[in-house]
Amino acid sequence: MNHSCPYDHDLIVDKLTIEQINNRFSKLLAFPEGDYMVESHFLAYGINRAVVKVYFTLS
């Protein structure tokens, strides 16, 4: 991932299994099974600088 300050190293998600995510979502939040997308827009000085989209399936 390309990024700037305050991090000066790579960002890595390690040992995060789908089972852990599905279990936590289904126990904490009442989401139905299906395909989902979370979209974030990052603006600076009123200009859209980045769009991050995370796609996942809850089963």
C-alpha positions as CSV (number, residue, x, y, z in Angstrom):
1,M,0.0,0.0,0.0
2,N,1.4,3.4,-0.9
3,H,1.0,5.9,1.9
4,S,2.7,8.8,3.6
5,C,3.2,10.1,7.1
6,P,2.8,9.1,10.0
7,Y,3.7,5.6,8.9
8,D,7.2,4.9,7.5
9,H,6.7,1.1,6.8
10,D,4.4,-1.2,4.9
11,L,0.9,-2.0,6.2
12,I,0.3,-5.8,6.3
13,V,-2.7,-7.7,7.5
14,D,-1.4,-11.1,8.6
15,K,-3.2,-14.2,10.0
16,L,-6.7,-12.8,9.7
17,T,-8.9,-15.6,8.6
18,I,-12.3,-15.3,7.0
19,E,-13.8,-17.4,9.8
20,Q,-12.7,-14.9,12.4
21,I,-14.3,-12.0,10.5
22,N,-17.5,-13.9,9.7
23,N,-17.8,-15.0,13.4
24,R,-17.3,-11.5,14.8
25,F,-19.7,-9.9,12.3
26,S,-22.5,-12.5,12.9
27,K,-22.2,-12.3,16.7
28,L,-21.9,-8.6,17.1
29,L,-24.0,-7.3,14.2
30,A,-27.1,-8.8,12.6
31,F,-25.9,-8.7,9.0
32,P,-27.5,-11.1,6.6
33,E,-25.2,-13.3,4.5
34,G,-24.2,-11.8,1.2
35,D,-21.7,-9.7,-0.7
36,Y,-20.8,-6.3,0.7
37,M,-18.7,-3.3,-0.2
38,V,-17.4,-0.6,2.2
39,E,-16.3,2.6,0.3
40,S,-14.4,5.5,1.8
41,H,-13.6,8.8,0.1
42,F,-10.6,10.9,1.3
43,L,-10.6,14.6,0.5
44,A,-8.0,17.3,0.9
45,Y,-8.7,20.9,0.2
46,G,-12.1,20.0,-1.1
47,I,-10.7,17.7,-3.8
48,N,-11.3,13.9,-3.8
49,R,-7.8,12.5,-3.4
50,A,-8.5,8.8,-2.8
51,V,-11.2,6.2,-3.0
52,V,-10.8,3.0,-1.0
53,K,-13.2,0.1,-1.7
54,V,-13.2,-3.0,0.3
55,Y,-15.2,-6.0,-1.0
56,F,-16.1,-9.0,1.1
57,T,-18.6,-11.8,1.4
58,L,-20.3,-12.8,4.6
59,S,-21.3,-16.4,4.7
